[in-house]
Amino acid sequence: MPARIIALSNQKGGVGKTTTAINLATALAACGNRVLVIDFDPQGNTTTGFGIDKRNLQQSSYNLVMGENSLSQVLVATQVPNLWVVPSTIHLSGAEVELVPVMARENRLREALQGVQDTFDFVFIDCPPSLGLLTINALVAATDILIPLQCEFFAMEGISQLFKTFELVRKNLNPPLNVMGVLLTMYDRRNNLAQAVERDVRSHLGEHVFETVIPRNVRLSEAPSHGAPGLIYDVKSPGSQAYIRLAAELMQRLAQPTLVPNTTATHAATAAAA
């Protein structure tokens, strides 16, 4: 099966994109899949979360998207078997400006990933918390988009703009782009607001929302400071166990045809935020 290239995107920061990229990739790699994570955020939190020292990097995702290095030249092996990372540094922030005058600038990442389907089973792209040129590159390169969504009051309002951008990219640049699912994160079952947000999101987006919910979990928050995924830092924690269930659910979704057109989710999200 060709690699699924999954962009984790949400223009709101702090919704769990990086935590999801690190731990979902680790769970899939633990099942024997060959997994690549591309840190496409200039903050480089995914890079740090895998214990990679950004100060010693010679090549990064900046060099990849600017065409200065090939994918094989920027790969870094992680402590997790079957899992590699394309690290990021602050230099990536310059790409937003440097790519503006470049011909076909939206296709730079897709071109850089040519042939990746023959090498990996899954490729995750951790996008920056914005809808700028880097995120557009990720959506054009991706086969799927996975949207982490924090259980908070403005959740649906934020997601509507992302779906509009998704529709524009699919219409003009990447027609096969698919909504893999919306993932509820930082969920606290003791919080009435979190429960209300979950009901609202599931009501409007239906089966596009993963059944698995990622809880608030101290051990997941601690793991990056130790340079390790949560599944390695404490595999028995509720957060780690949730990502293991998410990996199983994702694999199950890939084995089934999409039952609802993606435009349904787009229109529902826009209507909910109106």
Buried (B, 14 or more C-beta within 10 A) or exposed (E): EEBBBBBBBBBBEEBBBBBBBBBBBBBBBBEEBBBBBBBBBBBBBBBBBBBBEBEEBEBBBBBBBBEEBBBEEBBBEBEBEBBBBBBBBEBBBEBBEBBEEBEEBBBBBBEBBEEBBEBBBBBBBBBBBBBBBBBBBBBBBBBBBBBBBBBBEEBBEBBBBBBBBBBEBBEEBBEEBBBBBBBBBBBEEEBEEBBEBBEBBBEBBBBBBBEBBBBBBEBBEBBBEEBBBBBBBBBEBBBBBBBBBBBBBBBEBEEEEEEEEBEBBBBBBBEBBE
